[in-house]
């Protein structure tokens, strides 16, 4: 069966061609993007010069981001998996980090990671009330939004935002990573810090050095500096890679641990895969490349 893609309205051949060019600029050569250790970045990047690929995405990104975003399969493999919503709601705990492999999309080619996005579960009504979260001003200001079903915190689309569970389950694969147990007071403090970034623009350039826009990884790195997420070099820019957080959970580094690995099972089912096999899917930094300076 073929994959149906949505185009977000009237088709314009030129826009799609340019959008594909933007995807190629992001993803590099055929086969998807790779990432490297910072020490393996090319000399001109270390000297502070801007790679031409980043120049292209900075120039065309704002206008073409909606086009590229809509070049995605309508449904992920876990879409409408029977019982998945219930499983997620009964398994998740406040501040669990959920990483996903998104449904097929042009943007998926641009991310040098098996897992392509992450979101933070804030908690259900009873948990947030018990923790005293709604007594904190910036959290209480979003109380109605949270209680209406937007209990995930993510940076996606146009901004850092609160989102429903369906944003996570309409995907191809899910990992749940749990931090070491936090006191209620510290957990509420972390949620409040997350909320300080709400409504900031999403960083469609995946450019770690651009502090005016934020990816999901950049928000988590800022609020949870104790995880010491490594900065990488990829496709002409410095970036944070989702697989690195999963690697830390595999190693139980800084108290992080894997809770569940959810994969499709049949047409409308899901199953939890063996956690010991997660590392087989994760990508690692590539060997030092033979760089060609582009600037």
N, C-alpha and C positions, 0 to 999 in steps of 0.2 A: 504494500500500500504506500502511495506517495505521501509526501509531507505537504500540507497546505500552509501557505504563508499568508499573513495579513499584511497589507501594504499601507493601511492607515488612510485610505481614501482613494482619490483619483490617481491612477498610475501615471507617472511621468518618467519616461525612459531615461532622460538625461540625469534626473536626480538619482535614480537607482544606480546608473553607471558610476556617478561620482561617489555615491554611498559605498558601492563595492570597492572603489578605489581607496576610500577612507578605511574600510575594513582591511584591505591589503596593507595599507600603511601601518596600521596597528599590529597586524599579525605577522608581518614579515613574509618570508618565503612560504611556499606551499607546505602544508603539514602543520600549520599553526605556530603560534609564538613559543619561543623558548625563553627561559630566564637564566640569569647568571649571578654569581656572587658579585658584590659591589667591586671587589678587587679585580674582577675580570672585565669591568667596563672599559670601553676604548679610551685612549688617551685624551681625545678631544672632549669627551664627556667629563672626564675628571678635571679638565682645564676650565670647565664651565661653559663650553660651547653648546649650542642647541642642535640636536639632530634634526635632519630634514623631515623625518617622520613625525616628530613632535610638532614641528612648524606647521605641517599639513593639518594635523588634528586640532591644533589650536585655532587655525584659520577657518576651517570648515566645520568643526565640531558643533558649535552652537546651532547652526542652521540645519545640519544634517542629522543631529542626534535623534530627533523624532522619527526620521525616515529609517535610520539604521535600527532603532529600537523596535520598529514595527516589522522588520524583516526577521520574523521568528515564527516557529511553529505555533499554532494556536494552543495546542495542548501538550503537556509533558506526559511521560509514561505513567506517572503516579496520579494523573488527573482522575478524579472520581474513584480512586481505589477504595473498595468497600472497607469501612472501619478505620481508615487511616486518620481521619479527623479525631475520632475518639481516642485512638492510640496516642496521638500526639498530645492531646490535652491532658491525658492521665499520666503521661510519662514526663512531660516538661516540668522544670522547676524554675523559679525566678532567676534570671540572668544566665540561663543556659544559652549557649551560642549554637545556632543551627546553620550548618553549611549545606549548600545545595549544588547539584550539577543542574544547570538550567536546561530548559527544553531547547531543542536545536535552534540556533540563531546565528546570525552573522557575528554578533558581538562575542559569542562563545569562542569563535576562532581567535579572537584578539586577546583572550586571557590565558596566560601560560600556566594553567593550573587545571587539574581534574575538576576540583570544586571551584565554582565560578562566582559565588555570591554568599554572603552570610547575613544573618539577622539575629537579633537578641530578643529572647522571650522575656517579657516584663513580668508575667504572672497573671493569675486569674483574680477575680474580684476579692475572694476571701483571703488569698495570700497577700495581696497588696494592702488590704484593710488591716490585717493582723500585723503586718510590718510597719504600719503607720505611714505608708507612702502618701496617702491622700492628705496628710497633714502638712505636707511640704508644698509650698506655693506653686512652683512651676509644674509639679506633677498634678496637683489638684486642678490646675487650669486646664489640663487635658483629660480630666476624669471622664467626662461624657464620651469623648472620642475613644478612650480605652474601653469603657464598659459597653460601647456599641459594637465591640468585636475587634478593634484594632489593637491587639496586644503584642504585636511584633514591632520592633524598632529596626529600621533599615535605611540605607541610603541607596536609592534607586529611582528610575524615572527622571524626575527633574530635581529632586531634593531629598534631604534627610527627613524621614517621615514615620508616622505610625501606620501599620499595615495589618490586614487580616491574615488569618491562617491560610487562606486559599492562595495567597501569593507564594507560600512556601510549598504547598502540596501540589500545585500545578507545575511540577518539575520532573526531572528524570531520576533523581537520587538524592537522598538526605542523610546527613550525619548530625548527630547531636553530641555536642561537647559540653561538659559540665566543669565549672571552676570548683576549686576547693570551697568548702562551706564557709559562707560569710555570715557574720552576725546581721540581724535585721537592720541595725543602724548603718552598718557599712554597705549593705545591699541597697538601701534607700539612697545613700550618698552616691553610689555608682549610677543609679537610675537618674538621679538629679543631674549628674554630670553629663550623662547621655543626652538629657533633655536640653542642655545648654546649646547643643548643636542642631536641634530640630529646625527645619525650614532653611538650613544652609543649602546652597546649590550642590547638586551631585557632580562629581568630577568624572565626566565622560572621557577625559584624557588619561585617566589612571596615572596621574602625574604626582608623585609624592611631594615634589618640591613646590607645588601649587597649593598654598594654604587657604586660598579663597574658596576652594571647592573640596568636597570630601567624598571618598569612596567609603563603603561599609568597613573595609579593613582599616582605613585611616582613622575612622571614629573609634573603633575598638582599640587600636594602638594608642590613641590619645587617652582614653578613659581607663584602660588597663595596661599601663606601662610596665607593670610587673611581668607581663607575658613576654616582653623583650622580643617582639616580632622583628625579624630581620628585614632590612631594606635590600631589594634586589635591583638588578639592571635588566631591562627587557625592552625591546622594540624602540630604542632610542630615548628611554626615560628611566628614572628610578621609580620603583613601585613596590607595593606590598602584595604578597601572593597568598591566596586563601589556603593552599595546601600546606603552607608552613605552620599554620595554626593546628591543622590536623596532625602534622608530624609531632608537634609538641604534646598533643593529647595521647598519641600512640606511645610516646616515651614517658608519659605522666609527668611532664616537665611543669614546674611551678604549680602543681596541684591540679592541672587540667587532666581530664580523663574522658575516654570515649564512653558514651552511654548506649548508643544505638546506631546502626547502619541500616538504613531502610532502602530497599530496592524493589522494583516491580516483580510481580509474580502472576503471570497470566495477564489476561486482557484487563481485568478490573480488580486485581488483587495486589497485595504487597507482602513482603516478608522481611524479617530482620536477618541480615547476613552475619556471618561470623566476623567478630571484631578483629580477629587475628589476620584477616585477609585485607583489611583496609589499606595497609601500606603498599600492597601490590598495585593499587590504582593511582597512588599519589605520584606526582612528578617531582623531580629533584633538579637542582641547578645543573645546567648543561656544562660540558667541558669548555674550557676557554676557547672562544672562537677566533678565527683569523679575521680580525676586524678590517673593514674598509671604511675609512673616515668619510662621513657624510655631513657636510656643514656648509 
